[in-house]
Amino acid sequence: MEAKIIDGKAISNRIRESIKQKVEELKNKGGPTPELDVILVGDDPASEVYVRHKERAFRQAGMNSNVIRMDADTHQDAVLEQIERLNNDKNVHGILVQLPLPPQIDPRLIINAIDPKKDVDGFHPVNAGRLMTGQDCLEPCTPKGIIRLIQETGEQIYGKYAVVIGRSNIVGKPISLMLLQNDATVTICHSKTSGLEDICRRADILVVAIGKPNFVDNRFVKDGAIVIDVGINRVNNKLIGDVNFQEVKQKAGWITPVPGGVGPMTITMLLENTLQAAMRNE
Ligand code: NDP
């Protein structure tokens, strides 16, 4: 039987509607208008598109967003100064530095400078450490969105065998931890893993975050598995995932499309984290 599609766009729209209502309630009781400030260094076209999408989503949710544009040759210290200013501005609840940064700027130093309470991307080591130790934190947006998508299927994560391909700090590692915290048994795979197909074929939940178009086909997939495709690859001006959707949907039980799967959830979780940060710092 063909896989059911996990419609990230529809799920996302529903969550955004509820966020909008919560923002309205917060404002009605005299609370702040949640605000995200984005620092964009340089003129990377993909980053421009992402930032525009974020601005629109914040506006639609009744929240403020402000973009601070800096030239590609900006010195690292100037970015640090901006972060310091935003850390001290009580009207700013979320700070996001759009990645990638130009080569003269060390992304770790920049991320470490953000106040962890305003780190709505969930990349700061304090939030990563709190996630690791099961403490309350701002969770990174893409993995947080993936957990919601899996929950939306109505299938339990508890007791399942989950395999994650990819071990990046922004997707692979945190989603592995979150699946573990939801009582899955988790294996993390990467480019040096041997017997990748065999490992993946045992997975009840397969999360693919590699960045290689159509890498995962039926040979990697167990009948009825939940397959989450995180990959975003631009091929011939089209966005395609890391999973061969047409083939794998014949075998999986559930599958996310690209576009319209994980992507919309990432921005939705950014809205949610910014609202969370604003409510905490009221
Ligand atoms: P990274 O490049 O940081 O990590 C890729 C991971 O894939 C690495 O751990 C790498 O292993 C592993 N990998 C690469 N080739 C293979 C292979 N042949 N077999 C097994 N593992 C392999 O990417 P990200 O995690 O940042 O992103 C992954 C994808 O997800 C990209 O397409 C990105 O665009 C997309 N993405 C989508 C988001 C969304 O909102 N939908 C958000 C963030 C990312 P190793 O560590 O050994 O090098």
Boltz pocket constraint, residues with backbone or C-beta under 6 A from the ligand:
constraints:
  - pocket:
      binder: B
      contacts: [[A, 142], [A, 165], [A, 166], [A, 167], [A, 168], [A, 169], [A, 170], [A, 171], [A, 172], [A, 189], [A, 190], [A, 191], [A, 192], [A, 193], [A, 196], [A, 208], [A, 209], [A, 210], [A, 211], [A, 212], [A, 229], [A, 230], [A, 231], [A, 232], [A, 233], [A, 262], [A, 263], [A, 266]]
      max_distance: 6.0
